[in-house]
Amino acid sequence: MLAFETGIYDTIGIDLVAMSVNDIVTSGAKPLGFTDYFATGHLDVDVAEQVIKGIVEGCKQSDCALSGGESLTIQGSCFL
């Protein structure tokens, strides 16, 4: 919600990597690579670019390679 209010979205990507890396590190392992999956109901290219730049920055800060990723636009609603 804060990202929407401020228009700053790169921190979403940084936090995403940080939380994933933290889960690995707390189990005693070292993260080697990170694969992202960016899915949205409506693609806002500017927002997506900021989030993915944040993922790249998060990987740099964590000394973890960005090994791949995928982007997907899902039309309509998706319920799990």
MIVO-519477 format. One record per residue: x, y, z of N, C-alpha, C, O, CB in turn; residue number from 0; residue in three letters. Coordinates in steps of 0.05 Angstrom, whole numbers, padded with zeros to 5 digits, always signed. Glycine has a CB too. Example, Ala and Ser with C-alpha at 12.3 -4.5 7.8 and 13.67 -1.06 7.14 Angstrom:
BEGIN
+--------+--------+--------+--------+--------+--------+--------+--------+--------+--------+--------+--------+--------+--------+--------+-----+-----+
:     nu :     nv :     nw :    cau :    cav :    caw :     cu :     cv :     cw :     ou :     ov :     ow :    cbu :    cbv :    cbw :   k :   r :
+--------+--------+--------+--------+--------+--------+--------+--------+--------+--------+--------+--------+--------+--------+--------+-----+-----+
: +00264 : -00114 : +00156 : +00246 : -00090 : +00156 : +00264 : -00066 : +00156 : +00285 : -00066 : +00169 : +00226 : -00089 : +00181 :   0 : ALA :
: +00257 : -00045 : +00142 : +00273 : -00021 : +00143 : +00258 : +00001 : +00157 : +00268 : +00023 : +00161 : +00282 : -00012 : +00114 :   1 : SER :
+--------+--------+--------+--------+--------+--------+--------+--------+--------+--------+--------+--------+--------+--------+--------+-----+-----+
END
This chain:
BEGIN
+--------+--------+--------+--------+--------+--------+--------+--------+--------+--------+--------+--------+--------+--------+--------+-----+-----+
:     nu :     nv :     nw :    cau :    cav :    caw :     cu :     cv :     cw :     ou :     ov :     ow :    cbu :    cbv :    cbw :   k :   r :
+--------+--------+--------+--------+--------+--------+--------+--------+--------+--------+--------+--------+--------+--------+--------+-----+-----+
: +00016 : -00024 : +00000 : +00000 : +00000 : +00000 : +00017 : +00025 : +00000 : +00011 : +00045 : -00014 : -00019 : +00000 : +00024 :   0 : MET :
: +00039 : +00024 : +00015 : +00057 : +00047 : +00017 : +00069 : +00054 : -00010 : +00072 : +00077 : -00018 : +00079 : +00042 : +00038 :   1 : LEU :
: +00076 : +00033 : -00026 : +00087 : +00037 : -00052 : +00067 : +00052 : -00070 : +00075 : +00070 : -00085 : +00095 : +00010 : -00065 :   2 : ALA :
: +00042 : +00044 : -00069 : +00021 : +00058 : -00085 : +00018 : +00087 : -00077 : +00014 : +00104 : -00094 : -00006 : +00043 : -00082 :   3 : PHE :
: +00019 : +00092 : -00051 : +00016 : +00119 : -00041 : +00039 : +00137 : -00049 : +00036 : +00161 : -00054 : +00012 : +00119 : -00011 :   4 : GLU :
: +00063 : +00126 : -00049 : +00087 : +00142 : -00055 : +00096 : +00141 : -00084 : +00111 : +00159 : -00093 : +00110 : +00133 : -00037 :   5 : THR :
: +00087 : +00121 : -00099 : +00096 : +00118 : -00126 : +00124 : +00106 : -00128 : +00137 : +00107 : -00149 : +00095 : +00144 : -00141 :   6 : GLY :
: +00134 : +00096 : -00106 : +00161 : +00084 : -00106 : +00158 : +00054 : -00104 : +00149 : +00043 : -00084 : +00178 : +00095 : -00081 :   7 : ILE :
: +00166 : +00040 : -00126 : +00160 : +00011 : -00128 : +00186 : -00006 : -00127 : +00184 : -00030 : -00124 : +00145 : +00006 : -00153 :   8 : TYR :
: +00209 : +00006 : -00130 : +00233 : -00010 : -00131 : +00238 : -00024 : -00104 : +00250 : -00046 : -00103 : +00258 : +00007 : -00138 :   9 : ASP :
: +00229 : -00012 : -00082 : +00233 : -00024 : -00056 : +00217 : -00050 : -00053 : +00224 : -00067 : -00036 : +00224 : -00005 : -00034 :  10 : THR :
: +00196 : -00054 : -00069 : +00182 : -00080 : -00069 : +00201 : -00102 : -00078 : +00202 : -00123 : -00065 : +00157 : -00078 : -00088 :  11 : ILE :
: +00215 : -00097 : -00099 : +00234 : -00117 : -00109 : +00257 : -00122 : -00089 : +00265 : -00145 : -00085 : +00246 : -00108 : -00135 :  12 : GLY :
: +00267 : -00101 : -00077 : +00289 : -00104 : -00058 : +00279 : -00121 : -00034 : +00293 : -00139 : -00025 : +00299 : -00076 : -00048 :  13 : ILE :
: +00255 : -00114 : -00024 : +00244 : -00129 : -00001 : +00238 : -00158 : -00009 : +00242 : -00176 : +00008 : +00218 : -00116 : +00009 :  14 : ASP :
: +00229 : -00163 : -00033 : +00223 : -00190 : -00042 : +00248 : -00207 : -00041 : +00247 : -00230 : -00030 : +00212 : -00189 : -00071 :  15 : LEU :
: +00270 : -00197 : -00051 : +00295 : -00212 : -00051 : +00304 : -00215 : -00022 : +00313 : -00237 : -00014 : +00316 : -00198 : -00068 :  16 : VAL :
: +00303 : -00194 : -00006 : +00313 : -00195 : +00021 : +00298 : -00217 : +00038 : +00311 : -00232 : +00052 : +00309 : -00168 : +00035 :  17 : ALA :
: +00272 : -00218 : +00035 : +00257 : -00238 : +00050 : +00264 : -00267 : +00041 : +00266 : -00285 : +00057 : +00227 : -00233 : +00047 :  18 : MET :
: +00267 : -00271 : +00015 : +00274 : -00297 : +00004 : +00302 : -00305 : +00013 : +00306 : -00328 : +00022 : +00272 : -00297 : -00026 :  19 : SER :
: +00321 : -00287 : +00011 : +00348 : -00292 : +00019 : +00349 : -00298 : +00049 : +00364 : -00315 : +00058 : +00367 : -00269 : +00011 :  20 : VAL :
: +00335 : -00282 : +00065 : +00334 : -00286 : +00094 : +00325 : -00314 : +00101 : +00336 : -00326 : +00119 : +00316 : -00265 : +00107 :  21 : ASN :
: +00304 : -00324 : +00087 : +00295 : -00351 : +00093 : +00317 : -00372 : +00088 : +00319 : -00391 : +00103 : +00270 : -00357 : +00075 :  22 : ASP :
: +00332 : -00368 : +00067 : +00354 : -00387 : +00060 : +00376 : -00385 : +00080 : +00386 : -00405 : +00090 : +00364 : -00381 : +00032 :  23 : ILE :
: +00385 : -00360 : +00087 : +00407 : -00356 : +00105 : +00401 : -00366 : +00133 : +00419 : -00378 : +00146 : +00414 : -00326 : +00106 :  24 : VAL :
: +00376 : -00363 : +00142 : +00370 : -00372 : +00169 : +00370 : -00403 : +00171 : +00371 : -00413 : +00194 : +00343 : -00362 : +00177 :  25 : THR :
: +00370 : -00417 : +00149 : +00372 : -00446 : +00150 : +00401 : -00455 : +00147 : +00407 : -00479 : +00146 : +00355 : -00458 : +00127 :  26 : SER :
: +00419 : -00435 : +00145 : +00448 : -00442 : +00145 : +00460 : -00444 : +00117 : +00483 : -00452 : +00114 : +00453 : -00467 : +00159 :  27 : GLY :
: +00444 : -00438 : +00096 : +00453 : -00440 : +00069 : +00460 : -00413 : +00057 : +00454 : -00392 : +00069 : +00432 : -00454 : +00051 :  28 : ALA :
: +00474 : -00413 : +00035 : +00481 : -00388 : +00020 : +00465 : -00388 : -00006 : +00467 : -00407 : -00022 : +00512 : -00386 : +00015 :  29 : LYS :
: +00450 : -00367 : -00011 : +00435 : -00365 : -00036 : +00454 : -00362 : -00059 : +00472 : -00345 : -00059 : +00414 : -00342 : -00035 :  30 : PRO :
: +00449 : -00377 : -00080 : +00466 : -00376 : -00104 : +00452 : -00361 : -00127 : +00465 : -00346 : -00142 : +00473 : -00403 : -00114 :  31 : LEU :
: +00426 : -00364 : -00129 : +00411 : -00352 : -00151 : +00383 : -00345 : -00143 : +00372 : -00357 : -00124 : +00412 : -00369 : -00176 :  32 : GLY :
: +00371 : -00327 : -00158 : +00344 : -00319 : -00153 : +00329 : -00317 : -00180 : +00339 : -00306 : -00199 : +00343 : -00291 : -00139 :  33 : PHE :
: +00306 : -00330 : -00181 : +00289 : -00329 : -00205 : +00263 : -00315 : -00198 : +00249 : -00322 : -00179 : +00283 : -00358 : -00216 :  34 : THR :
: +00256 : -00294 : -00213 : +00232 : -00279 : -00206 : +00209 : -00287 : -00225 : +00214 : -00296 : -00247 : +00237 : -00249 : -00208 :  35 : ASP :
: +00185 : -00282 : -00215 : +00161 : -00287 : -00231 : +00143 : -00263 : -00225 : +00132 : -00260 : -00203 : +00147 : -00314 : -00223 :  36 : TYR :
: +00139 : -00246 : -00245 : +00124 : -00221 : -00242 : +00097 : -00225 : -00257 : +00096 : -00226 : -00281 : +00139 : -00197 : -00253 :  37 : PHE :
: +00075 : -00227 : -00241 : +00049 : -00230 : -00253 : +00031 : -00208 : -00244 : +00031 : -00199 : -00221 : +00036 : -00258 : -00245 :  38 : ALA :
: +00014 : -00197 : -00262 : -00003 : -00175 : -00256 : -00029 : -00177 : -00273 : -00029 : -00190 : -00294 : +00011 : -00148 : -00262 :  39 : THR :
: -00050 : -00165 : -00263 : -00075 : -00164 : -00278 : -00075 : -00143 : -00299 : -00090 : -00145 : -00319 : -00098 : -00160 : -00259 :  40 : GLY :
: -00059 : -00122 : -00295 : -00057 : -00100 : -00315 : -00028 : -00091 : -00315 : -00018 : -00082 : -00294 : -00077 : -00077 : -00308 :  41 : HIS :
: -00015 : -00093 : -00337 : +00014 : -00087 : -00338 : +00018 : -00057 : -00340 : +00010 : -00044 : -00360 : +00027 : -00101 : -00362 :  42 : LEU :
: +00029 : -00045 : -00320 : +00038 : -00018 : -00320 : +00069 : -00020 : -00323 : +00083 : -00026 : -00304 : +00030 : -00002 : -00293 :  43 : ASP :
: +00078 : -00013 : -00347 : +00107 : -00017 : -00353 : +00125 : -00002 : -00334 : +00146 : -00013 : -00326 : +00112 : -00009 : -00382 :  44 : VAL :
: +00118 : +00022 : -00327 : +00134 : +00038 : -00308 : +00137 : +00024 : -00281 : +00158 : +00023 : -00269 : +00123 : +00066 : -00305 :  45 : ASP :
: +00114 : +00014 : -00271 : +00115 : +00000 : -00245 : +00131 : -00025 : -00247 : +00148 : -00031 : -00230 : +00086 : -00006 : -00235 :  46 : VAL :
: +00126 : -00041 : -00268 : +00140 : -00066 : -00271 : +00170 : -00061 : -00273 : +00186 : -00076 : -00262 : +00130 : -00081 : -00297 :  47 : ALA :
: +00178 : -00041 : -00288 : +00206 : -00034 : -00291 : +00219 : -00028 : -00264 : +00241 : -00037 : -00258 : +00210 : -00011 : -00310 :  48 : GLU :
: +00205 : -00012 : -00247 : +00215 : -00005 : -00221 : +00218 : -00030 : -00203 : +00238 : -00033 : -00189 : +00197 : +00016 : -00208 :  49 : GLN :
: +00198 : -00047 : -00203 : +00199 : -00071 : -00186 : +00222 : -00089 : -00195 : +00237 : -00099 : -00178 : +00172 : -00087 : -00188 :  50 : VAL :
: +00225 : -00093 : -00221 : +00246 : -00110 : -00231 : +00274 : -00098 : -00226 : +00293 : -00112 : -00219 : +00243 : -00116 : -00261 :  51 : ILE :
: +00276 : -00071 : -00228 : +00301 : -00058 : -00221 : +00307 : -00063 : -00191 : +00330 : -00066 : -00183 : +00300 : -00028 : -00227 :  52 : LYS :
: +00286 : -00063 : -00175 : +00290 : -00068 : -00146 : +00299 : -00097 : -00141 : +00316 : -00102 : -00123 : +00264 : -00063 : -00131 :  53 : GLY :
: +00289 : -00116 : -00157 : +00298 : -00143 : -00155 : +00327 : -00145 : -00161 : +00342 : -00159 : -00148 : +00281 : -00162 : -00173 :  54 : ILE :
: +00335 : -00132 : -00183 : +00364 : -00132 : -00190 : +00381 : -00120 : -00168 : +00401 : -00131 : -00161 : +00368 : -00115 : -00217 :  55 : VAL :
: +00372 : -00098 : -00157 : +00387 : -00085 : -00135 : +00388 : -00103 : -00110 : +00408 : -00105 : -00097 : +00374 : -00058 : -00127 :  56 : GLU :
: +00365 : -00116 : -00104 : +00365 : -00135 : -00081 : +00384 : -00158 : -00085 : +00397 : -00166 : -00066 : +00337 : -00145 : -00077 :  57 : GLY :
: +00386 : -00168 : -00109 : +00405 : -00189 : -00115 : +00434 : -00179 : -00112 : +00451 : -00193 : -00101 : +00401 : -00200 : -00144 :  58 : CYS :
: +00439 : -00155 : -00121 : +00466 : -00143 : -00117 : +00473 : -00140 : -00087 : +00495 : -00148 : -00079 : +00468 : -00116 : -00131 :  59 : LYS :
: +00454 : -00130 : -00072 : +00459 : -00126 : -00043 : +00463 : -00152 : -00029 : +00477 : -00154 : -00009 : +00435 : -00111 : -00031 :  60 : GLN :
: +00450 : -00174 : -00039 : +00451 : -00200 : -00026 : +00473 : -00218 : -00038 : +00477 : -00240 : -00029 : +00425 : -00214 : -00029 :  61 : SER :
: +00488 : -00207 : -00057 : +00509 : -00223 : -00071 : +00497 : -00249 : -00081 : +00508 : -00271 : -00078 : +00532 : -00229 : -00051 :  62 : ASP :
: +00474 : -00246 : -00095 : +00459 : -00269 : -00105 : +00453 : -00263 : -00134 : +00443 : -00242 : -00141 : +00433 : -00273 : -00088 :  63 : CYS :
: +00459 : -00282 : -00152 : +00455 : -00278 : -00180 : +00426 : -00279 : -00187 : +00411 : -00295 : -00177 : +00470 : -00300 : -00196 :  64 : ALA :
: +00417 : -00261 : -00205 : +00390 : -00262 : -00216 : +00392 : -00282 : -00239 : +00402 : -00275 : -00261 : +00380 : -00234 : -00225 :  65 : LEU :
: +00383 : -00306 : -00235 : +00387 : -00328 : -00254 : +00365 : -00330 : -00276 : +00369 : -00344 : -00295 : +00388 : -00354 : -00240 :  66 : SER :
: +00344 : -00315 : -00273 : +00323 : -00315 : -00293 : +00297 : -00304 : -00283 : +00296 : -00295 : -00260 : +00318 : -00344 : -00303 :  67 : GLY :
: +00277 : -00304 : -00299 : +00252 : -00293 : -00291 : +00231 : -00294 : -00313 : +00238 : -00300 : -00336 : +00255 : -00265 : -00281 :  68 : GLY :
: +00207 : -00287 : -00306 : +00185 : -00287 : -00325 : +00165 : -00266 : -00317 : +00161 : -00261 : -00293 : +00172 : -00315 : -00328 :  69 : GLU :
: +00152 : -00254 : -00337 : +00131 : -00234 : -00332 : +00106 : -00244 : -00346 : +00107 : -00256 : -00367 : +00139 : -00206 : -00343 :  70 : SER :
: +00083 : -00240 : -00333 : +00058 : -00249 : -00343 : +00036 : -00230 : -00337 : +00034 : -00220 : -00314 : +00051 : -00277 : -00332 :  71 : LEU :
: +00018 : -00225 : -00356 : -00005 : -00209 : -00351 : -00029 : -00228 : -00351 : -00034 : -00242 : -00371 : -00009 : -00186 : -00373 :  72 : THR :
: -00044 : -00228 : -00329 : -00067 : -00246 : -00326 : -00092 : -00228 : -00329 : -00097 : -00211 : -00312 : -00067 : -00261 : -00299 :  73 : ILE :
: -00108 : -00233 : -00349 : -00132 : -00218 : -00353 : -00154 : -00228 : -00333 : -00157 : -00252 : -00329 : -00142 : -00221 : -00382 :  74 : GLN :
: -00168 : -00209 : -00321 : -00189 : -00217 : -00302 : -00178 : -00223 : -00275 : -00155 : -00215 : -00269 : -00205 : -00240 : -00313 :  75 : GLY :
: -00193 : -00236 : -00259 : -00185 : -00242 : -00232 : -00176 : -00271 : -00230 : -00185 : -00289 : -00244 : -00208 : -00237 : -00212 :  76 : SER :
: -00158 : -00275 : -00211 : -00147 : -00302 : -00206 : -00150 : -00308 : -00177 : -00140 : -00293 : -00160 : -00117 : -00304 : -00216 :  77 : CYS :
: -00164 : -00329 : -00170 : -00168 : -00336 : -00142 : -00154 : -00363 : -00136 : -00156 : -00381 : -00152 : -00198 : -00338 : -00135 :  78 : PHE :
: -00140 : -00364 : -00114 : -00127 : -00389 : -00106 : -00140 : -00400 : -00081 : -00132 : -00421 : -00071 : -00097 : -00385 : -00101 :  79 : LEU :
+--------+--------+--------+--------+--------+--------+--------+--------+--------+--------+--------+--------+--------+--------+--------+-----+-----+
END
